Amino acid sequence: MAVERWTPERRRELTRTALIEAAAQVFARRGLYGASLDEIAETAGFTRGAIYKNFDDKEGLFLATVDHHNQRILAAFSEWFEEHPPDGGSLDQAQLADGFRQILARDPEWFALDLEARLYALRNPEFRARYVANARQMTEAVAHFLQDLARSAPLRWKIPPARLAHLLEVSAEGFMAWAFLDPDDGALFKSFFELLLGTIVEERP
């Protein structure tokens, strides 16, 4: 069995990952304002200096946790799609809507943290620019997912995938917020998603 050689680059990668995962825990527990870099470093098993070696500031570390969370969401979408391939080349819209709802609603603590970050972004223009740039990367990733989905189904989106991805993200946020407040009304997003798909999806012959 080969033993992995820990080069300086590999050590830094592992340290950075550990800090991001620890930050995700602390931010979710304390919130963006309440989380301290000392607690994050202690949770990761490092000193505060390790954070400054890998991130510019607390906001940069938070954005790294956002990106980490987004990657987990995209991985969940890919996993779901592998487990629910198009049946005979056709797309089960109700099943897809339910899949989107389940994946997006799986982490209420993170959703609350992201709402807090948005309020912070509204009050801090510099962080707002960084936050929006990060969000646009997520939108691009979702657009690629939608393109792959269209090729596999096969189907055609009546609006550009990038616009559809952004529309889904923005609308989902409102529906998910209400679902967390009133779980009995949690299927509202699924109903909206099915309605939207029925309008913008065109199956190829």
C-alpha positions as CSV (number, residue, x, y, z in Angstrom):
1,M,0.0,0.0,0.0
2,A,1.5,3.3,-1.1
3,V,1.9,6.0,1.6
4,E,0.9,9.5,0.6
5,R,3.7,11.9,0.6
6,W,2.7,15.1,2.5
7,T,4.2,17.9,0.5
8,P,3.9,21.5,1.7
9,E,1.1,22.0,-0.8
10,R,-0.7,18.9,0.5
11,R,-0.3,20.0,4.1
12,R,-1.7,23.4,3.3
13,E,-4.6,21.8,1.4
14,L,-5.4,19.6,4.4
15,T,-5.1,22.5,6.8
16,R,-7.4,24.7,4.7
17,T,-10.0,22.0,4.4
18,A,-9.9,21.4,8.2
19,L,-10.3,25.1,8.8
20,I,-13.3,25.4,6.4
21,E,-15.1,22.4,7.9
22,A,-14.5,23.8,11.5
23,A,-15.7,27.2,10.4
24,A,-18.9,25.7,8.9
25,Q,-19.6,24.2,12.3
26,V,-18.9,27.4,14.3
27,F,-20.6,29.7,11.9
28,A,-23.7,27.5,11.9
29,R,-23.7,27.4,15.7
30,R,-22.8,31.0,16.5
31,G,-23.8,32.9,13.3
32,L,-21.6,35.2,11.2
33,Y,-21.4,37.9,13.8
34,G,-21.0,35.6,16.9
35,A,-18.4,33.3,15.5
36,S,-14.8,34.0,16.5
37,L,-11.6,33.1,14.7
38,D,-10.2,31.8,17.9
39,E,-13.0,29.3,18.3
40,I,-12.8,28.3,14.7
41,A,-9.0,27.7,15.0
42,E,-9.5,25.7,18.2
43,T,-12.2,23.6,16.7
44,A,-9.9,22.8,13.8
45,G,-7.0,22.0,16.1
46,F,-4.8,24.9,14.9
47,T,-3.8,28.4,16.1
48,R,-5.4,31.6,14.9
49,G,-2.3,32.2,12.8
50,A,-3.2,29.2,10.6
51,I,-6.4,31.1,9.5
52,Y,-4.4,34.2,8.4
53,K,-2.0,32.0,6.5
54,N,-4.9,30.6,4.4
55,F,-7.5,33.4,4.3
56,D,-7.4,37.2,4.1
57,D,-10.0,37.7,6.8
58,K,-13.1,36.4,8.6
59,E,-15.2,37.3,5.6
60,G,-12.9,35.4,3.2
61,L,-13.1,32.3,5.5
62,F,-16.9,32.6,5.5
63,L,-17.1,32.8,1.7
64,A,-14.9,29.7,1.6
65,T,-17.4,27.8,3.8
66,V,-20.2,29.0,1.4
67,D,-18.3,27.6,-1.5
68,H,-17.7,24.3,0.4
69,H,-21.5,24.1,1.1
70,N,-22.3,24.8,-2.5
71,Q,-20.1,22.0,-3.6
72,R,-21.9,19.6,-1.3
73,I,-25.2,20.8,-2.8
74,L,-24.0,20.1,-6.3
75,A,-22.7,16.7,-5.3
76,A,-26.1,15.9,-3.8
77,F,-27.7,16.9,-7.1
78,S,-25.3,14.7,-9.1
79,E,-25.9,11.8,-6.7
80,W,-29.6,12.2,-7.0
81,F,-29.5,12.3,-10.7
82,E,-27.4,9.1,-10.9
83,E,-30.0,7.4,-8.7
84,H,-33.0,8.7,-10.7
85,P,-32.0,8.6,-14.4
86,P,-34.6,9.7,-17.0
87,D,-37.0,6.8,-17.6
88,G,-36.9,5.9,-21.2
89,G,-35.5,9.3,-22.1
90,S,-38.4,11.2,-20.5
91,L,-38.2,13.5,-17.5
92,D,-40.3,12.8,-14.5
93,Q,-41.1,16.4,-13.5
94,A,-42.8,15.6,-10.2
95,Q,-39.9,13.4,-9.2
96,L,-37.3,16.1,-10.2
97,A,-39.3,18.8,-8.3
98,D,-39.3,16.6,-5.2
99,G,-35.6,16.0,-5.5
100,F,-34.8,19.7,-5.7
101,R,-37.0,20.4,-2.7
102,Q,-35.4,17.7,-0.5
103,I,-31.9,18.7,-1.4
104,L,-32.4,22.4,-0.9
105,A,-34.3,22.0,2.4
106,R,-31.9,19.6,4.0
107,D,-30.0,22.1,6.1
108,P,-32.1,24.7,8.0
109,E,-29.1,25.9,10.1
110,W,-27.1,26.8,7.0
111,F,-30.1,28.5,5.5
112,A,-30.4,30.8,8.5
113,L,-26.7,31.5,8.4
114,D,-27.0,32.5,4.7
115,L,-29.8,34.9,5.5
116,E,-27.7,36.5,8.1
117,A,-24.8,36.8,5.6
118,R,-27.2,38.5,3.1
119,L,-28.2,41.1,5.7
120,Y,-24.5,41.7,6.4
121,A,-23.8,42.0,2.6
122,L,-26.6,44.6,2.3
123,R,-24.8,46.8,4.9
124,N,-21.3,46.2,3.7
125,P,-20.7,47.0,0.0
126,E,-17.2,45.4,-0.1
127,F,-18.5,42.1,1.3
128,R,-21.6,42.4,-0.9
129,A,-19.4,42.3,-4.1
130,R,-17.5,39.3,-2.8
131,Y,-20.7,37.5,-1.8
132,V,-22.4,38.2,-5.2
133,A,-19.4,37.0,-7.1
134,N,-19.4,33.8,-5.1
135,A,-23.1,33.3,-5.7
136,R,-22.7,33.8,-9.5
137,Q,-20.2,30.9,-9.5
138,M,-22.9,28.7,-7.9
139,T,-25.4,29.8,-10.6
140,E,-23.0,28.9,-13.3
141,A,-22.5,25.4,-11.8
142,V,-26.3,24.9,-11.6
143,A,-26.6,26.0,-15.2
144,H,-24.1,23.3,-16.2
145,F,-26.1,20.8,-14.3
146,L,-29.3,21.8,-16.1
147,Q,-27.5,21.6,-19.5
148,D,-26.4,18.0,-18.6
149,L,-29.9,17.2,-17.6
150,A,-31.3,18.5,-20.9
151,R,-28.9,16.3,-22.8
152,S,-29.7,13.2,-20.8
153,A,-33.5,13.5,-20.8
154,P,-33.5,14.6,-23.6
155,L,-35.3,17.9,-23.5
156,R,-34.9,21.6,-24.3
157,W,-35.2,24.5,-22.0
158,K,-37.3,27.3,-23.4
159,I,-35.1,29.9,-21.6
160,P,-31.3,29.9,-21.3
161,P,-30.0,27.5,-18.6
162,A,-28.1,30.4,-16.8
163,R,-31.3,32.4,-16.5
164,L,-33.2,29.3,-15.4
165,A,-30.6,28.5,-12.8
166,H,-30.7,32.0,-11.4
167,L,-34.5,32.0,-11.4
168,L,-34.6,28.7,-9.5
169,E,-32.1,29.8,-6.9
170,V,-33.8,33.1,-6.2
171,S,-37.3,31.7,-6.0
172,A,-36.2,28.6,-4.0
173,E,-34.8,30.9,-1.3
174,G,-38.2,32.4,-0.6
175,F,-40.1,29.1,-0.7
176,M,-37.5,27.4,1.5
177,A,-37.6,30.2,4.1
178,W,-41.3,29.7,4.4
179,A,-41.0,25.9,4.5
180,F,-38.6,26.2,7.5
181,L,-41.1,28.5,9.3
182,D,-44.1,26.4,8.4
183,P,-43.2,22.8,7.7
184,D,-46.8,21.9,7.0
185,D,-46.6,24.1,3.9
186,G,-43.3,22.6,2.8
187,A,-44.6,21.3,-0.5
188,L,-45.2,24.8,-1.8
189,F,-41.8,24.9,-3.6
190,K,-42.5,21.5,-5.2
191,S,-45.8,22.9,-6.6
192,F,-44.1,26.0,-8.0
193,F,-41.3,23.9,-9.5
194,E,-43.7,21.6,-11.3
195,L,-45.6,24.6,-12.6
196,L,-42.4,26.2,-13.8
197,L,-41.2,23.0,-15.5
198,G,-44.5,22.6,-17.3
199,T,-44.0,26.0,-18.8
200,I,-40.3,26.0,-19.8
201,V,-39.6,22.3,-20.7
202,E,-40.0,21.0,-24.2
203,E,-39.2,17.3,-24.7
204,R,-37.4,16.5,-27.9
205,P,-39.0,13.9,-30.2
